[in-house]
Amino acid sequence: MACVAQILANVVFACIVVSVHAQFHWHVRDSFDEIRTRLDRVTAANCKLVDVNQLFLPNDTVTHVPNIKRLNIDPVFPNRTNLLHLHNMAISRAFFFSYILQKAADNDEPGFMYYFMSVIADVAANRFLNSSAIYYAPNMSFTPSYKSFFNKTMPLFAPRAYRADDFNDPYHLEGTSTLNTIEAIDLGAIPLDTPSRNYSSDQYRINEWYHHWLPDLTKRQDSKTTYTVQITHYNGTNETFTWHGPPAASDNPGPVKWTRPYFDCDRSNKWTYGATVPI
């Protein structure tokens, strides 16, 4: 007689769970993540609805910004040369218009078309410069072009040129932007009773660049920086002309004020960074 012994064995499987930190988990959230989140949060579809504070980024988002007070002291990094060109372009155009608007007689001042061609030339001069504009305070613009509009001012006038994206044009088969299409409009040509489209109104929301210099609360000529230029005419006579221009480099805060990075809502619908200089 055979005796068979059966042994029942219980097999126990032990599972050990080890917490593993992946490459995106062990990184601590930093300021770059905060800025990236704020950039992605605002789009063309919701920019009119979000809080106005979400349309702006902090001043220190863009660092090493060119400053005319420290151009010979601080180095200009290679990735800031376009900002330096923007800085110099804004100063150059402000000095030019300040001079010709005071030097020329009222009947010889630039007409409206000259302003449009000027801002278009600014954008065409540099492929990295996306827009250029001249904003007048309310009832401060005058043109000799309208002969029947004697001794009257325009309520608003703001010629603005910006680089349009022409990648989807039917005649452009490659489907990439040429950077050669520039549109120019007058931001002051708006219907009545539309304060949200009035660039001098607080309801415009993104017009921090306007309030950097306007409105002029002093309204006195002695508060403006005075410049003198000596002119030699073709007939040998000399002339000394005194005129008011943008603040000098030695003045405080200087001629250029940089805007906070802002979302250009209902216009280019892109995040924009710009420089402003008074005329």
Secondary structure, 3 states (H helix, E strand, C coil): CCCCCCCCCCCCCCCCCCCCCCCCCCCCCCHHHHHHHHHHHCCCCCCCCCCHHHHECCHHHCCCCCCHHHCCCCCCCHHHHHHHHHHHHHHHHHHHHHHHHHHCCHHHCCCHHHHHHHHHHHHHHCCCCCEEECCCCCCCECCCCCCCCCCCCECCCCEEEEECCCCCCCCCCCCCCCCCCEEEEECCCCCCCCHHHCCCCHHHCCCHHHHCCCCCCCCCHHHCEEEEEEEECCCCCEEEEEEEECCCCCCCCCCCEECCCEECCCCCCCEECCEECCC
